[in-house]
Amino acid sequence: MPIVSESEYKGNPMIVLKNSEEDKFPFQFGLKKAKLILESIEEIKKFVEKHEQ
């Protein structure tokens, strides 16, 4: 299960996703990209299903 936290970059809120506490390269993004991900969630799910095999 991913580890989810929040941080800040230049005064802007960021969400940070890690595979583990030792993850050196977390996936992090701000509000604008979070909204884009939410608007595209069905396409992202299809992409994962297509390439997961």
C-alpha positions, 0 to 999 in steps of 0.5 A, a space after each residue: 500500500 502506498 504511503 501518501 503525504 502532503 508537502 509544499 513547494 514554493 508555497 503551493 500544496 503538493 501530494 506525495 506518493 511513495 512505495 515505501 518510507 525508503 523510496 528515494 524518488 516519490 511521485 509528487 504533484 500539485 493541485 493542477 495535475 491532481 485535477 487533470 488526473 481525476 479528469 482522466 482516471 478512467 483512461 488511466 485505469 484502461 492504460 494500466 489494465 492494457 499494459 499490466 499483463 
